[in-house]
Amino acid sequence: MKRKFLSVAMTVVMAVVCLTGCSGNFSKNSFISAARKYGMKEIENDMELRDIDIDRENSNSAYYVEKDYERMQFLFRGLEPDAEVKELVKAVEIIGCNDNQVSCSTNAYYLTAKDSKNAKKIYKALATQIVNPGESETYLDEGEKDGITYTIGYFIFDDITDANDRIEAVYGVYLKDDKVIWIYSVYDSTLENSCFESFCKSLGLVSPYTLKET
């Protein structure tokens, strides 16, 4: 009887822990874990991340946990004036260009907003940015899966510098409660975009590359 009581008590404790402390894949820590799993290093200076993003000759990747409140607001208030961000993590991967391919980039952001209403505003503002970048094959979708609302886009168009090459532009915006994840990427179509796919798999997100298969 005592053993049975202990088992029931432990079940109750575990349920309480999950209700109060488990946030699943859609959390700041899970986003950081996804970046680390892909092999990204953490850097301490936001300018270092900017330098990686600008340098298109070399391959590199990293993530940065923003600590400055004003910087968090600056990034999103250009899209949504009422945006108020409490937590922000940014990640970047660059595949350097060479004689056979253009440079490729993936940018990923995780944010926690002031509240769910504010997060929804930011989500909608980001979703409106998913537009056709030019003359391209266009695939768009939106929906909800496992409690995550999403808008995704996949575009493929000719490389103006090489008539035999094609470029993929892929976008994903994801919303859950007061949290938003935003990922976008421009990639040579001959390469596998393992960075974007790795984040989607680790975080349980619907990948824009599912549109490519339709």
Number of C-alpha atoms within 10 A of each C-alpha: 6 6 8 9 10 11 12 10 12 12 12 11 12 11 13 12 11 11 10 9 9 12 12 11 16 22 19 20 14 17 24 22 17 20 24 14 13 17 12 20 16 16 13 13 13 16 11 14 21 11 10 18 20 12 14 18 14 13 16 18 22 21 26 22 19 18 15 12 13 11 13 19 20 14 13 17 15 11 16 17 13 13 22 22 25 18 19 24 20 21 23 23 22 25 20 16 15 11 5 10 18 22 18 22 25 23 20 23 20 24 25 22 23 15 14 16 12 19 23 21 17 27 24 17 19 21 20 11 11 20 14 17 11 11 10 16 13 17 19 16 13 15 11 13 11 8 9 18 19 24 24 25 25 26 25 23 18 17 15 10 9 11 8 8 16 19 21 22 24 25 27 26 30 26 23 20 17 19 27 26 25 21 21 20 21 20 22 22 19 12 11 10 19 11 23 24 16 17 22 17 14 17 18 15 22 23 22 25 19 13 17 14 6 6
